[in-house]
C-alpha cells in the first residue's frame, strides 16, 4: 500500500487462473463492489492470445482518489490455479511485504514467484468450494481478496446478487457462502497482512472501459452508423455501439472484413450520416488505401485504432503505442488527415466526441489512437463533464442559379457537401484529382489547388486548448513530454516528485496530427530539460517530434515496447537520475 502526504492510499491485487476459472469475473466484482463502498479503482486484464483457454489474470488497483494507471507492484496475489501463470508473472511483481494465497492442490508455486521470498499462504479453495452446493473457486478467491483489503461482504453481495439473479436464488446463495468462507479464511490466515484503505467520499461513480467510453463519445458527437470487423482489443467498441445505435435510430453492420468496413463507413458518411469504424493495427493496415480515398474525396469519418503489440499479429492481447507511424504516415501520396489520442480512460469519452466533431467540421478522415491498456481497462471515475461538441458539417442547399461546385476553393478550405438526392447537388466523389466541381482532371493547377485546399482546412482550424494537456509547475525547467496512455503514469510520477521538491511540468499531446508547432513550442517555454516517454521499441514519437521542430534544451528519451507498461516509479527514476547528474 502506498501513502503520501495528501493522504493518497492505494492497494493492488491480482487474481490469476486458467481460462474459464473465473479470475476476470472475480476481479470485476471486486472493482464494482469497491465503487459501491466509495472507492475509486482500475482493472486491467492479462490474458494469452489463445482463442479459448490459456492463462488469465485480473489486475486491480483500488484507491481513495482517482487513479489513471496500474500499480507497479502488487500487495496480494490470489492464485485459483497456476496454469501458465509464469507467462505473465513478470507483469505483476509482488511488493516486498506482499502475500500470495494459493491452493496446494493446484500445483507448485512457479519459481519466478517463490524465489522472491514473499509470504505464501496455502488455502484449499477447491475443497472450500466443493463443500458448498454450486460453489465456485473464484468466489472463494473473491472472499479471500475481500478480507485482505477490508472490503465488506455486503458490498460484494450487492454486485453478486445483480449478476447472478438470472441464475436463481441458489446461485446467489452459493456465491455468498463461498465469499464468506474465503473471507473467514482471510481473517484467520492473513490478519497480519490486512491492508485496507480508507473509503473515499462521494458517490455516483461511473464504471466504464475506454472502449465503451469512446463509443459513448462517438454517439454523443452525432454518430449514427458504424461498420466494423471484430478484432482484439477493439471489439468491445462495436459490442457497445451495436445496441446503443439501435436505441437512437442508428445501425451497426458487421462487415466481412476490414476493407468492407472502412468502405461501408465512407458510403454511409457520403450519404449524410456521421460514421465510425473501430479496429486494431492489422485492420488499420488494410484500411489505409480507403482512408486516402476519404481524404481525396473529402468524406468525413472516424477510425478508432485500439493499438496492440506488433508487428503483424504480434501480441493481440497486450498494449503498445507502435501504430503511431502508420496512423500519421500510412496513406500514400499527400493525404491530410487528423490523428488524435485519448489521455486516460475517462478522456476516451471526450476524445471520441471531439474526433467526430473535427471530422465532420472539416470533412476529413480522423484516426483515434487508443490502446489495449486504455480500451480494455475498466475504471471507477467521477462522472465526466458534459461537452458541447456535436457533429455539424457544411451542407449544400439547392441553388438553381449555378452548377454545384462540391470542391469550391473556400476561405477555410471547407466546401458545402450535398446529401445524395439533393436537387442540383450531384457530383463525382472518387480518388482522382478533380476540378472544383468534382470532374476528374490531370491539370497541374487543379492538382495543386485541391492539395492546398485539403491541407489548409486542417492547418487553419481552431483546435483551442484541446490539442494537449499542459499541467504541473510552469516554473519548472523539467518537462515530461508524452501522449496517450502513458499520461496517467506521468501524472502520478509528477505528483510523487513534487513531494520531493522536484518540480516537473507535463505536456501530454491529444492532437498528434496536424502538428501545431507554435502551440507546441509555447508549451515548452522555460524548459531546459525535456524527458520524452513512449511505449514503442523504435522511438516513433521522439522521431516525429524531431521531424517537425527543433526541441529546446537537453533531451532525454525513455522508451520501450509493450507489453510491460511504463510505470510512475520508472519515470521518477529517470528524473531523479537526471537531477543527480
FILO-709053 format. One record per residue (C-alpha): residue in three letters; x, y, z. Coordinates in nm, 2 decimals. Layout:
BEGIN
 resn      u      v      w
  ALA      X      Y      Z
...
END
This chain:
BEGIN
 resn      u      v      w
  UNK   0.00   0.00   0.00
  UNK   0.13   0.35  -0.09
  UNK   0.06   0.66   0.12
  UNK   0.16   1.02   0.05
  UNK   0.13   1.35   0.23
  UNK  -0.20   1.42   0.06
  UNK  -0.34   1.10   0.21
  UNK  -0.35   0.92  -0.12
  UNK  -0.39   0.55  -0.04
  UNK  -0.39   0.26  -0.29
  UNK  -0.38  -0.11  -0.28
  UNK  -0.33  -0.36  -0.57
  UNK  -0.43  -0.72  -0.60
  UNK  -0.40  -0.98  -0.88
  UNK  -0.62  -1.29  -0.92
  UNK  -0.49  -1.55  -1.16
  UNK  -0.62  -1.87  -1.30
  UNK  -0.66  -2.07  -1.62
  UNK  -0.91  -1.97  -1.88
  UNK  -1.26  -2.04  -1.75
  UNK  -1.16  -2.04  -1.39
  UNK  -1.33  -1.71  -1.33
  UNK  -1.03  -1.49  -1.24
  UNK  -1.15  -1.20  -1.45
  UNK  -1.51  -1.23  -1.31
  UNK  -1.37  -1.21  -0.96
  UNK  -1.17  -0.91  -1.03
  UNK  -1.46  -0.73  -1.20
  UNK  -1.68  -0.80  -0.89
  UNK  -1.42  -0.66  -0.66
  UNK  -1.39  -0.34  -0.87
  UNK  -1.76  -0.28  -0.89
  UNK  -1.81  -0.35  -0.52
  UNK  -1.53  -0.11  -0.43
  UNK  -1.72   0.16  -0.61
  UNK  -2.03   0.09  -0.40
  UNK  -1.80   0.12  -0.09
  UNK  -1.69   0.47  -0.20
  UNK  -1.35   0.38  -0.35
  UNK  -1.20   0.46  -0.69
  UNK  -1.02   0.19  -0.89
  UNK  -0.90   0.05  -1.21
  UNK  -0.88  -0.31  -1.35
  UNK  -0.69  -0.44  -1.65
  UNK  -0.66  -0.80  -1.75
  UNK  -0.37  -1.00  -1.87
  UNK  -0.46  -1.29  -2.10
  UNK  -0.29  -1.51  -2.35
  UNK  -0.36  -1.49  -2.72
  UNK  -0.55  -1.82  -2.73
  UNK  -0.90  -1.82  -2.87
  UNK  -1.01  -2.04  -2.58
  UNK  -0.85  -2.14  -2.26
  UNK  -0.50  -2.04  -2.15
  UNK  -0.39  -1.81  -1.87
  UNK  -0.58  -1.52  -1.73
  UNK  -0.52  -1.26  -1.46
  UNK  -0.74  -0.98  -1.32
  UNK  -0.52  -0.69  -1.21
  UNK  -0.70  -0.45  -0.98
  UNK  -0.59  -0.12  -0.82
  UNK  -0.81   0.05  -0.56
  UNK  -0.76   0.39  -0.41
  UNK  -0.93   0.67  -0.22
  UNK  -0.87   0.91  -0.51
  UNK  -0.90   0.87  -0.89
  UNK  -0.62   0.65  -1.05
  UNK  -0.52   0.66  -1.41
  UNK  -0.25   0.39  -1.42
  UNK  -0.20   0.04  -1.28
  UNK   0.04  -0.04  -0.99
  UNK   0.40  -0.14  -1.04
  UNK   0.38  -0.40  -0.76
  UNK   0.10  -0.60  -0.60
  UNK   0.01  -0.64  -0.24
  UNK  -0.18  -0.96  -0.29
  UNK  -0.18  -1.24  -0.54
  UNK  -0.46  -1.50  -0.53
  UNK  -0.39  -1.80  -0.75
  UNK  -0.70  -2.01  -0.82
  UNK  -0.45  -2.23  -1.01
  UNK  -0.11  -2.18  -1.16
  UNK  -0.18  -2.28  -1.52
  UNK   0.07  -2.09  -1.74
  UNK   0.10  -1.82  -1.48
  UNK   0.47  -1.80  -1.54
  UNK   0.39  -1.64  -1.88
  UNK   0.27  -1.32  -1.72
  UNK   0.41  -1.33  -1.36
  UNK   0.66  -1.06  -1.46
  UNK   0.37  -0.82  -1.53
  UNK   0.25  -0.84  -1.16
  UNK   0.56  -0.82  -0.94
  UNK   0.48  -0.85  -0.57
  UNK   0.57  -0.59  -0.31
  UNK   0.84  -0.69  -0.07
  UNK   0.58  -0.73   0.20
  UNK   0.32  -0.88  -0.03
  UNK   0.13  -1.20   0.01
  UNK   0.05  -1.50  -0.21
  UNK  -0.26  -1.71  -0.14
  UNK  -0.28  -2.03  -0.34
  UNK  -0.43  -2.38  -0.32
  UNK  -0.17  -2.65  -0.26
  UNK  -0.37  -2.89  -0.47
  UNK  -0.34  -2.67  -0.78
  UNK   0.02  -2.72  -0.85
  UNK   0.35  -2.58  -0.72
  UNK   0.42  -2.21  -0.69
  UNK   0.62  -2.10  -1.00
  UNK   0.99  -2.03  -0.93
  UNK   0.96  -1.67  -1.06
  UNK   0.73  -1.61  -0.76
  UNK   0.86  -1.84  -0.49
  UNK   1.22  -1.72  -0.53
  UNK   1.12  -1.37  -0.44
  UNK   1.08  -1.47  -0.08
  UNK   0.73  -1.33  -0.03
  UNK   0.49  -1.48   0.22
  UNK   0.29  -1.77   0.08
  UNK  -0.04  -1.88   0.25
  UNK  -0.20  -2.20   0.14
  UNK  -0.58  -2.22   0.14
  UNK  -0.78  -2.52  -0.01
  UNK  -1.00  -2.31  -0.23
  UNK  -1.11  -2.62  -0.43
  UNK  -1.22  -2.80  -0.11
  UNK  -1.39  -2.50   0.03
  UNK  -1.59  -2.46  -0.29
  UNK  -1.67  -2.83  -0.32
  UNK  -1.82  -2.82   0.03
  UNK  -2.09  -2.57  -0.08
  UNK  -2.36  -2.68  -0.32
  UNK  -2.29  -2.50  -0.65
  UNK  -1.98  -2.34  -0.51
  UNK  -1.71  -2.19  -0.73
  UNK  -1.34  -2.15  -0.65
  UNK  -1.33  -1.80  -0.80
  UNK  -1.60  -1.69  -0.54
  UNK  -1.38  -1.83  -0.26
  UNK  -1.09  -1.64  -0.41
  UNK  -1.31  -1.33  -0.42
  UNK  -1.38  -1.37  -0.05
  UNK  -1.01  -1.41   0.03
  UNK  -0.92  -1.09  -0.16
  UNK  -1.21  -0.90   0.01
  UNK  -1.09  -1.00   0.35
  UNK  -0.74  -0.89   0.27
  UNK  -0.84  -0.54   0.15
  UNK  -1.12  -0.49   0.41
  UNK  -1.40  -0.48   0.15
  UNK  -1.74  -0.56   0.31
  UNK  -1.92  -0.87   0.22
  UNK  -2.24  -0.67   0.17
  UNK  -2.08  -0.45  -0.09
  UNK  -1.97  -0.77  -0.28
  UNK  -2.31  -0.94  -0.24
  UNK  -2.49  -0.64  -0.39
  UNK  -2.29  -0.70  -0.70
  UNK  -2.32  -1.08  -0.70
  UNK  -2.69  -1.06  -0.65
  UNK  -2.73  -0.84  -0.95
  UNK  -2.50  -1.06  -1.17
  UNK  -2.64  -1.40  -1.06
  UNK  -3.00  -1.31  -1.01
  UNK  -3.09  -1.46  -1.35
  UNK  -2.95  -1.79  -1.24
  UNK  -3.18  -1.82  -0.94
  UNK  -3.16  -1.78  -0.57
  UNK  -2.95  -2.09  -0.53
  UNK  -2.67  -1.95  -0.73
  UNK  -2.68  -1.62  -0.53
  UNK  -2.67  -1.82  -0.20
  UNK  -2.38  -2.03  -0.32
  UNK  -2.19  -1.72  -0.42
  UNK  -2.25  -1.56  -0.08
  UNK  -2.14  -1.88   0.11
  UNK  -1.82  -1.91  -0.10
  UNK  -1.73  -1.54  -0.04
  UNK  -1.80  -1.57   0.33
  UNK  -1.58  -1.89   0.35
  UNK  -1.30  -1.71   0.17
  UNK  -1.33  -1.40   0.39
  UNK  -1.32  -1.61   0.71
  UNK  -1.00  -1.78   0.60
  UNK  -0.85  -1.45   0.51
  UNK  -0.93  -1.32   0.86
  UNK  -0.76  -1.63   1.00
  UNK  -0.45  -1.66   0.77
  UNK  -0.40  -1.30   0.65
  UNK  -0.47  -1.09   0.96
  UNK  -0.11  -0.97   0.97
  UNK  -0.13  -0.85   0.61
  UNK  -0.46  -0.67   0.61
  UNK  -0.40  -0.36   0.40
  UNK  -0.74  -0.20   0.38
  UNK  -0.77   0.16   0.26
  UNK  -0.99   0.44   0.38
  UNK  -1.32   0.49   0.20
  UNK  -1.33   0.78  -0.04
  UNK  -1.60   1.04  -0.01
  UNK  -1.87   1.09  -0.27
  UNK  -2.09   0.86  -0.49
  UNK  -2.22   0.84  -0.84
  UNK  -1.90   0.68  -0.97
  UNK  -1.90   0.57  -1.33
  UNK  -1.78   0.22  -1.41
  UNK  -1.66   0.22  -1.77
  UNK  -1.40   0.09  -2.00
  UNK  -1.21   0.30  -2.26
  UNK  -1.37   0.11  -2.54
  UNK  -1.72   0.19  -2.40
  UNK  -1.62   0.55  -2.34
  UNK  -1.50   0.61  -2.69
  UNK  -1.83   0.46  -2.82
  UNK  -2.03   0.68  -2.59
  UNK  -1.83   0.99  -2.71
  UNK  -1.90   0.90  -3.07
  UNK  -2.27   0.87  -3.01
  UNK  -2.28   1.19  -2.82
  UNK  -2.09   1.35  -3.11
  UNK  -2.36   1.25  -3.35
  UNK  -2.26   0.91  -3.49
  UNK  -2.55   0.71  -3.63
  UNK  -2.37   0.45  -3.83
  UNK  -2.09   0.20  -3.76
  UNK  -1.94  -0.07  -3.97
  UNK  -1.66  -0.29  -3.84
  UNK  -1.50  -0.63  -3.83
  UNK  -1.42  -0.77  -3.48
  UNK  -1.06  -0.76  -3.37
  UNK  -0.88  -0.77  -3.04
  UNK  -0.86  -0.54  -2.85
  UNK  -1.12  -0.32  -3.02
  UNK  -1.42  -0.55  -3.04
  UNK  -1.58  -0.40  -2.73
  UNK  -1.62  -0.07  -2.91
  UNK  -1.85  -0.25  -3.15
  UNK  -2.03  -0.45  -2.89
  UNK  -2.12  -0.13  -2.71
  UNK  -2.22   0.06  -3.02
  UNK  -2.45  -0.21  -3.16
  UNK  -2.73  -0.18  -2.91
  UNK  -2.66   0.19  -2.84
  UNK  -2.71   0.29  -3.21
  UNK  -3.02   0.08  -3.24
  UNK  -3.18   0.27  -2.95
  UNK  -3.14   0.60  -3.12
  UNK  -3.23   0.50  -3.48
  UNK  -2.88   0.42  -3.60
  UNK  -2.73   0.10  -3.71
  UNK  -2.41  -0.11  -3.69
  UNK  -2.32  -0.35  -3.97
  UNK  -2.07  -0.63  -3.91
  UNK  -1.87  -0.64  -4.23
  UNK  -1.69  -0.95  -4.37
  UNK  -1.35  -0.78  -4.33
  UNK  -1.18  -0.45  -4.26
  UNK  -1.18  -0.35  -4.63
  UNK  -1.55  -0.37  -4.64
  UNK  -1.60  -0.20  -4.31
  UNK  -1.40   0.11  -4.40
  UNK  -1.57   0.14  -4.73
  UNK  -1.92   0.10  -4.58
  UNK  -1.82   0.38  -4.34
  UNK  -1.73   0.60  -4.63
  UNK  -2.05   0.52  -4.81
  UNK  -2.27   0.60  -4.50
  UNK  -2.09   0.92  -4.44
  UNK  -2.12   1.02  -4.81
  UNK  -2.49   0.96  -4.76
  UNK  -2.51   1.22  -4.48
  UNK  -2.46   1.01  -4.16
  UNK  -2.17   1.07  -3.92
  UNK  -2.00   0.73  -3.93
  UNK  -1.73   0.54  -3.74
  UNK  -1.53   0.21  -3.75
  UNK  -1.30   0.05  -3.50
  UNK  -1.01  -0.18  -3.54
  UNK  -0.65  -0.25  -3.43
  UNK  -0.31  -0.23  -3.61
  UNK  -0.36  -0.52  -3.86
  UNK  -0.70  -0.38  -3.96
  UNK  -0.57  -0.03  -3.99
  UNK  -0.30  -0.15  -4.23
  UNK  -0.58  -0.28  -4.46
  UNK  -0.78   0.04  -4.43
  UNK  -0.52   0.30  -4.53
  UNK  -0.59   0.30  -4.90
  UNK  -0.96   0.38  -4.83
  UNK  -0.86   0.64  -4.58
  UNK  -0.67   0.81  -4.86
  UNK  -0.99   0.79  -5.07
  UNK  -1.18   0.96  -4.79
  UNK  -0.91   1.23  -4.78
  UNK  -0.92   1.29  -5.15
  UNK  -1.30   1.29  -5.18
  UNK  -1.33   1.49  -4.85
  UNK  -1.57   1.24  -4.69
  UNK  -1.56   1.27  -4.31
  UNK  -1.52   0.95  -4.10
  UNK  -1.35   0.83  -3.78
  UNK  -1.14   0.52  -3.74
  UNK  -1.07   0.41  -3.38
  UNK  -0.74   0.21  -3.36
  UNK  -0.71   0.03  -3.03
  UNK  -0.34  -0.05  -3.05
  UNK  -0.18  -0.37  -2.96
  UNK   0.17  -0.52  -2.97
  UNK   0.31  -0.56  -3.32
  UNK   0.43  -0.60  -3.59
  UNK   0.20  -0.84  -3.78
  UNK  -0.02  -1.04  -3.54
  UNK   0.22  -0.95  -3.25
  UNK   0.07  -0.99  -2.91
  UNK  -0.31  -0.93  -2.97
  UNK  -0.40  -0.91  -2.60
  UNK  -0.12  -0.67  -2.49
  UNK  -0.07  -0.29  -2.52
  UNK   0.17  -0.08  -2.72
  UNK   0.18   0.26  -2.89
  UNK   0.35   0.14  -3.21
  UNK   0.08   0.23  -3.46
  UNK   0.18   0.60  -3.44
  UNK   0.38   0.59  -3.76
  UNK   0.12   0.42  -3.97
  UNK  -0.16   0.65  -3.84
  UNK   0.04   0.96  -3.93
  UNK   0.23   0.85  -4.24
  UNK   0.04   0.54  -4.36
  UNK  -0.15   0.69  -4.66
  UNK   0.02   0.71  -4.99
  UNK   0.06   1.05  -5.16
  UNK  -0.02   1.37  -4.96
  UNK  -0.34   1.29  -4.78
  UNK  -0.40   1.53  -4.49
  UNK  -0.60   1.38  -4.21
  UNK  -0.62   1.40  -3.83
  UNK  -0.47   1.18  -3.56
  UNK  -0.59   1.22  -3.20
  UNK  -0.52   1.02  -2.89
  UNK  -0.71   1.00  -2.55
  UNK  -0.51   1.06  -2.24
  UNK  -0.70   0.84  -2.00
  UNK  -1.00   0.60  -1.99
  UNK  -1.22   0.90  -1.89
  UNK  -1.07   1.11  -2.17
  UNK  -1.17   0.84  -2.42
  UNK  -1.52   0.99  -2.40
  UNK  -1.41   1.34  -2.46
  UNK  -1.17   1.24  -2.74
  UNK  -1.42   1.02  -2.91
  UNK  -1.67   1.30  -2.92
  UNK  -1.41   1.56  -3.02
  UNK  -1.29   1.33  -3.31
  UNK  -1.64   1.32  -3.46
  UNK  -1.67   1.70  -3.43
  UNK  -1.34   1.75  -3.60
  UNK  -1.41   1.50  -3.88
  UNK  -1.75   1.65  -3.96
  UNK  -1.65   2.01  -3.93
  UNK  -1.35   1.97  -4.17
  UNK  -1.48   1.68  -4.38
  UNK  -1.17   1.49  -4.31
  UNK  -1.08   1.13  -4.20
  UNK  -0.98   1.12  -3.84
  UNK  -0.79   0.84  -3.66
  UNK  -0.83   0.79  -3.28
  UNK  -0.53   0.61  -3.13
  UNK  -0.63   0.43  -2.82
  UNK  -0.46   0.11  -2.70
  UNK  -0.53  -0.20  -2.50
  UNK  -0.43  -0.06  -2.17
  UNK  -0.69   0.22  -2.22
  UNK  -0.95   0.03  -2.42
  UNK  -1.00  -0.27  -2.21
  UNK  -0.92  -0.12  -1.87
  UNK  -1.23  -0.08  -1.65
  UNK  -1.23   0.21  -1.42
  UNK  -1.42   0.38  -1.14
  UNK  -1.42   0.75  -1.21
  UNK  -1.62   1.06  -1.13
  UNK  -1.89   1.14  -1.39
  UNK  -1.71   1.32  -1.68
  UNK  -1.82   1.68  -1.75
  UNK  -2.05   1.72  -2.05
  UNK  -1.91   1.87  -2.36
  UNK  -2.09   2.05  -2.64
  UNK  -1.92   1.91  -2.95
  UNK  -2.18   1.79  -3.19
  UNK  -2.12   1.68  -3.55
  UNK  -2.21   1.95  -3.79
  UNK  -2.09   1.96  -4.15
  UNK  -2.15   2.23  -4.41
  UNK  -2.45   2.11  -4.60
  UNK  -2.52   2.22  -4.96
  UNK  -2.87   2.36  -5.01
  UNK  -3.02   2.38  -5.36
  UNK  -2.92   2.68  -5.57
  UNK  -3.07   2.66  -5.91
  UNK  -2.87   2.96  -6.04
  UNK  -2.54   2.78  -6.07
  UNK  -2.38   2.44  -6.11
  UNK  -2.28   2.29  -5.78
  UNK  -1.91   2.32  -5.70
  UNK  -1.85   2.05  -5.44
  UNK  -1.48   2.13  -5.40
  UNK  -1.50   2.51  -5.42
  UNK  -1.19   2.69  -5.30
  UNK  -1.34   2.85  -4.99
  UNK  -1.17   3.07  -4.74
  UNK  -1.14   2.80  -4.47
  UNK  -1.09   2.51  -4.72
  UNK  -1.42   2.35  -4.63
  UNK  -1.69   2.33  -4.90
  UNK  -2.06   2.26  -4.86
  UNK  -2.13   1.89  -4.90
  UNK  -2.46   1.78  -5.06
  UNK  -2.66   1.48  -4.95
  UNK  -2.74   1.23  -5.23
  UNK  -3.08   1.32  -5.38
  UNK  -3.04   1.70  -5.32
  UNK  -3.17   1.87  -5.64
  UNK  -2.88   2.02  -5.82
  UNK  -2.63   1.87  -5.58
  UNK  -2.49   1.59  -5.80
  UNK  -2.12   1.55  -5.80
  UNK  -1.85   1.29  -5.85
  UNK  -1.66   1.17  -5.54
  UNK  -1.37   0.95  -5.61
  UNK  -0.99   0.93  -5.56
  UNK  -0.89   1.11  -5.88
  UNK  -0.76   1.46  -5.89
  UNK  -1.06   1.68  -5.98
  UNK  -1.18   2.02  -6.05
  UNK  -1.39   2.23  -5.81
  UNK  -1.70   2.06  -5.95
  UNK  -1.56   1.71  -5.89
  UNK  -1.48   1.64  -6.26
  UNK  -1.16   1.42  -6.29
  UNK  -0.87   1.63  -6.41
  UNK  -0.50   1.59  -6.48
  UNK  -0.42   1.96  -6.48
  UNK  -0.13   2.08  -6.26
  UNK  -0.34   2.37  -6.14
  UNK  -0.63   2.15  -6.02
  UNK  -0.39   1.91  -5.85
  UNK  -0.22   2.19  -5.66
  UNK  -0.54   2.38  -5.58
  UNK  -0.70   2.08  -5.43
  UNK  -0.38   1.98  -5.24
  UNK  -0.37   2.33  -5.09
  UNK  -0.74   2.33  -5.01
  UNK  -0.72   2.00  -4.82
  UNK  -0.41   2.10  -4.62
  UNK  -0.54   2.45  -4.54
  UNK  -0.85   2.33  -4.37
  UNK  -0.67   2.13  -4.11
  UNK  -0.38   2.37  -4.06
  UNK  -0.61   2.67  -4.01
  UNK  -0.87   2.51  -3.79
  UNK  -0.91   2.64  -3.43
  UNK  -0.83   2.34  -3.21
  UNK  -0.84   2.56  -2.89
  UNK  -0.66   2.42  -2.59
  UNK  -0.78   2.07  -2.66
  UNK  -0.46   1.98  -2.85
  UNK  -0.28   1.89  -2.53
  UNK  -0.30   1.88  -2.15
  UNK  -0.03   2.11  -2.01
  UNK  -0.01   2.06  -1.63
  UNK   0.22   2.09  -1.34
  UNK   0.46   2.37  -1.24
  UNK   0.51   2.62  -1.52
  UNK   0.82   2.75  -1.33
  UNK   0.99   2.41  -1.37
  UNK   1.27   2.37  -1.61
  UNK   1.19   2.00  -1.65
  UNK   0.91   1.89  -1.87
  UNK   0.78   1.54  -1.93
  UNK   0.65   1.51  -2.29
  UNK   0.43   1.22  -2.38
  UNK   0.10   1.11  -2.53
  UNK  -0.19   0.86  -2.49
  UNK  -0.19   0.60  -2.22
  UNK   0.14   0.69  -2.07
  UNK  -0.01   1.02  -1.94
  UNK  -0.16   0.86  -1.63
  UNK   0.18   0.72  -1.52
  UNK   0.34   1.06  -1.59
  UNK   0.09   1.24  -1.38
  UNK   0.14   1.01  -1.09
  UNK   0.52   1.04  -1.12
  UNK   0.50   1.42  -1.12
  UNK   0.28   1.41  -0.80
  UNK   0.54   1.19  -0.63
  UNK   0.83   1.41  -0.74
  UNK   0.66   1.72  -0.61
  UNK   0.67   1.57  -0.26
  UNK   1.05   1.55  -0.30
  UNK   1.06   1.92  -0.40
  UNK   1.13   1.82  -0.76
  UNK   0.91   2.04  -0.98
  UNK   0.81   1.89  -1.32
  UNK   0.57   2.01  -1.60
  UNK   0.36   1.78  -1.81
  UNK   0.28   1.82  -2.18
  UNK   0.06   1.53  -2.29
  UNK  -0.05   1.56  -2.66
  UNK  -0.40   1.48  -2.76
  UNK  -0.38   1.61  -3.11
  UNK  -0.09   1.44  -3.29
  UNK  -0.16   1.54  -3.65
  UNK  -0.15   1.80  -3.77
  UNK   0.14   1.91  -3.56
  UNK   0.07   2.25  -3.41
  UNK   0.43   2.38  -3.39
  UNK   0.37   2.72  -3.24
  UNK   0.14   2.59  -2.96
  UNK   0.38   2.30  -2.90
  UNK   0.69   2.52  -2.86
  UNK   0.49   2.77  -2.65
  UNK   0.40   2.49  -2.41
  UNK   0.78   2.42  -2.36
  UNK   0.88   2.77  -2.29
  UNK   1.12   2.79  -1.99
  UNK   1.21   2.42  -2.02
  UNK   1.57   2.34  -2.04
  UNK   1.53   1.97  -1.99
  UNK   1.27   1.76  -2.17
  UNK   1.21   1.39  -2.10
  UNK   1.02   1.22  -2.38
  UNK   0.84   0.90  -2.28
  UNK   0.66   0.65  -2.51
  UNK   0.57   0.28  -2.53
  UNK   0.75   0.19  -2.86
  UNK   1.06   0.00  -2.95
  UNK   1.19   0.23  -3.21
  UNK   1.10   0.57  -3.06
  UNK   0.84   0.67  -3.31
  UNK   0.71   0.97  -3.10
  UNK   1.06   1.11  -3.05
  UNK   1.13   1.08  -3.42
  UNK   0.80   1.25  -3.51
  UNK   0.87   1.55  -3.28
  UNK   1.22   1.60  -3.42
  UNK   1.09   1.58  -3.77
  UNK   0.86   1.87  -3.70
  UNK   1.07   2.11  -3.49
  UNK   1.40   2.17  -3.31
  UNK   1.34   2.07  -2.95
  UNK   1.47   2.32  -2.70
  UNK   1.73   2.24  -2.42
  UNK   1.86   1.90  -2.32
  UNK   1.66   1.60  -2.44
  UNK   1.64   1.25  -2.28
  UNK   1.43   0.98  -2.43
  UNK   1.28   0.68  -2.23
  UNK   1.10   0.42  -2.44
  UNK   1.04   0.05  -2.47
  UNK   0.78  -0.17  -2.64
  UNK   0.50  -0.34  -2.46
  UNK   0.36  -0.55  -2.30
  UNK   0.51  -0.42  -1.97
  UNK   0.36  -0.08  -1.93
  UNK   0.59   0.21  -1.82
  UNK   0.50   0.30  -1.47
  UNK   0.54   0.60  -1.23
  UNK   0.84   0.46  -1.05
  UNK   1.04   0.42  -1.37
  UNK   0.96   0.78  -1.47
  UNK   1.05   0.91  -1.13
  UNK   1.39   0.73  -1.15
  UNK   1.46   0.89  -1.49
  UNK   1.40   1.24  -1.34
  UNK   1.59   1.17  -1.02
  UNK   1.89   1.04  -1.21
  UNK   1.88   1.35  -1.42
  UNK   1.88   1.57  -1.11
  UNK   2.18   1.39  -0.97
  UNK   2.38   1.41  -1.29
END
